[in-house]
Amino acid sequence: MTTFLAISFAALVLNILIGMVANRFIVLFICFDWFRRRKLSPTDLILCCLGLSRFIMQMIMILNTSVLSFAKHTYSQKYMWIIITTFWIFMNTLNLWFAAWLSVLYFVKVGIFSHPVLLQMKRRFSRLVPWLLLGSVVFSAALTIITMTISIYVFSETCFFYESLSHNSNSSAVEALNPCRYLPILLHSPSLIPFIVFLFSAIFLISSLWKHIRHLQSSGTGIKDLNTQVHLTAIKTLASFAVLYLFSFVAVIVQPTVPLIHEHLWAITVFQNMSAMYLSGHAIILILVNPKLKQGFVRMLPHLKCCLCEATS
C-alpha cells in the first residue's frame, strides 16, 4: 500500500504539472496574440479566463496536497480548512461559469436557429461577454461567502472532516458524523447554476446539429459539410468537459468521508488525481480542438525540447 501511495502521489504531481503547463500555455499564448493583434475575440477572452482560473485551482491543489502529505496536523486547525475550502469553492464556481459561457458562445456561434430571441442573442452576445465574465466573478464571490458562512455556523462543531477523522478511525466515530455527509453537497451547491446553464447550452447545440443533419438529408446533399464538422468539434469539447467534471465532482464529494489516517491516504490521493485530471485533461482537449492554440503549441515544442535538454545536461 505504501508503494501504491507513492505511485499515486507521483501521478498526482505529474497530473497537476501537465495541467499547469497546458493552462499556462493557453493564457500566455492568448495574451501574446492579443498584444500582437491589438484585439481579443470573445472566444479567446473566455479561454484565457478559463485557463487562468484552472491554473489557480491547480496551485490550490498543490497547496492542499502539500499540507495533506507533509503537515497533516495542520488540518486540525479550522482556519486552514476554511481558507483552502473557500478559495477552492470560489475558483471552482468561477471556472464552471467560464465553461458555461464558453458553451453558450459555441451554441450562439455554431447553432442554427430561427427564433427571434436567439437571433438577437446571436447578434449581441459577443459584446456582453466581458460583462458576463465580470458578473460571474462577483456572483461567485457572493455565493461562496454565503455558502461558507452557512457551513461554518451550521456544521462547525461536527463536520470539519479532517479535524474529526484525523483523530478517530473507528467505525463509531465515522458513524457519528453521518449528518456531515451533506456538507460536501452544500459546499458545491454554488456550482449547480452554471452547470445547468452549461448543460442546457450543450443540449441546444446537439439539437441544432440534429436539425442541421435532417435538413441535409432531406435535401440529399450528404451530412459531411463544414457546419456539421464545426458542430461536432464543439460538441466533443463540451461532452469531454461534462464527463471529466462529473468524475471530479464524485471525487470531491466522496473524498471528505475518507478518514485522514495513513491507511487511507492512498484513497484520498486517487480522488485528488480524478480532480486534477478534470483540470488538465480538458485544457489539453481545448488546445487540440482549437486550430490557433494547436499550431502555437506545435511551434513551441522544439523550444520546450531544447529547454529540457539543457536542464538535463
Residue pairs with C-beta under 8 A, 6 or more apart in sequence:
1 263
1 266
4 266
5 265
5 266
5 269
8 266
8 269
8 270
8 273
9 65
9 69
9 269
11 273
12 65
12 269
12 272
12 273
12 276
13 65
15 273
15 276
15 277
15 280
16 58
16 61
16 62
16 65
16 276
16 280
18 280
18 284
19 54
19 58
19 276
19 279
19 280
19 281
19 283
20 55
20 58
20 59
20 280
22 51
22 280
22 283
22 284
22 287
23 51
23 52
23 54
23 55
23 58
23 279
23 280
23 283
24 51
24 55
25 51
25 287
25 293
25 296
25 297
25 300
26 47
26 48
26 50
26 51
26 283
26 286
26 287
26 293
27 48
27 51
27 52
27 55
29 293
29 296
29 297
30 40
30 44
30 47
30 48
30 51
31 48
33 44
33 292
33 296
34 40
34 44
40 48
42 105
42 125
42 126
42 129
43 102
43 105
43 109
45 129
45 130
45 133
46 98
46 101
46 102
46 105
46 129
46 133
47 102
47 286
47 290
47 293
49 98
49 133
50 95
50 98
50 99
50 102
50 286
51 283
51 286
53 91
53 94
53 95
53 98
54 95
54 279
54 283
56 91
57 88
57 91
57 92
57 95
57 279
58 276
58 279
58 280
60 84
60 87
60 88
60 91
61 272
61 275
61 276
61 279
63 84
64 84
64 88
64 272
65 272
67 74
67 75
67 80
67 84
68 75
68 260
68 265
68 268
69 265
72 166
72 260
73 166
74 80
75 81
75 162
75 163
75 166
75 260
76 162
76 163
76 166
76 167
77 163
78 156
78 160
78 163
81 160
81 162
81 163
82 148
82 152
85 148
85 151
85 187
86 144
86 148
89 144
89 147
89 148
89 187
89 188
89 190
90 140
90 141
90 144
92 188
92 191
93 140
93 143
93 144
93 190
93 191
93 194
94 136
94 137
94 140
96 191
96 194
96 195
96 198
96 245
97 133
97 136
97 139
97 140
97 194
98 133
98 136
99 194
99 198
99 241
99 245
100 194
100 195
100 197
100 198
100 201
101 129
101 132
101 133
101 136
103 197
103 198
103 201
103 202
103 205
103 238
104 125
104 197
104 201
105 125
105 126
105 129
106 201
106 205
106 234
106 237
106 238
107 201
107 202
107 204
107 205
107 208
107 234
108 118
108 121
108 122
108 125
109 122
110 205
110 208
110 227
110 230
110 231
110 234
111 118
111 204
111 205
111 208
112 208
112 211
112 212
112 227
113 119
113 208
136 194
140 190
143 190
144 190
147 186
147 187
147 189
147 190
148 187
150 186
151 159
151 183
151 186
151 187
155 180
155 183
155 186
158 164
158 176
158 177
158 179
158 180
159 177
159 179
159 180
159 183
161 177
161 180
161 183
161 256
161 257
161 260
162 256
162 260
164 173
164 177
165 173
165 174
165 177
165 258
165 259
165 260
165 261
166 259
166 260
166 261
168 174
168 259
169 259
169 261
169 263
174 257
174 259
180 256
181 257
183 256
184 252
184 253
184 256
184 257
185 253
188 249
188 252
188 253
195 245
198 238
198 241
198 242
199 242
201 238
202 235
202 238
202 239
202 242
205 231
205 234
205 235
205 238
206 235
208 231
209 228
209 231
209 232
209 235
212 227
212 228
212 231
213 223
213 228
216 222
216 223
216 225
216 228
217 223
233 289
236 285
236 289
237 285
237 286
237 289
240 281
240 282
240 285
241 282
241 285
244 277
244 278
244 281
244 282
245 278
247 274
247 277
247 278
248 274
248 275
248 277
248 278
248 279
250 274
251 270
251 271
251 272
251 274
251 275
252 271
252 275
254 271
255 268
255 271
255 272
258 264
258 267
258 268
258 271
260 268
286 293
287 293
287 294
287 297
288 294
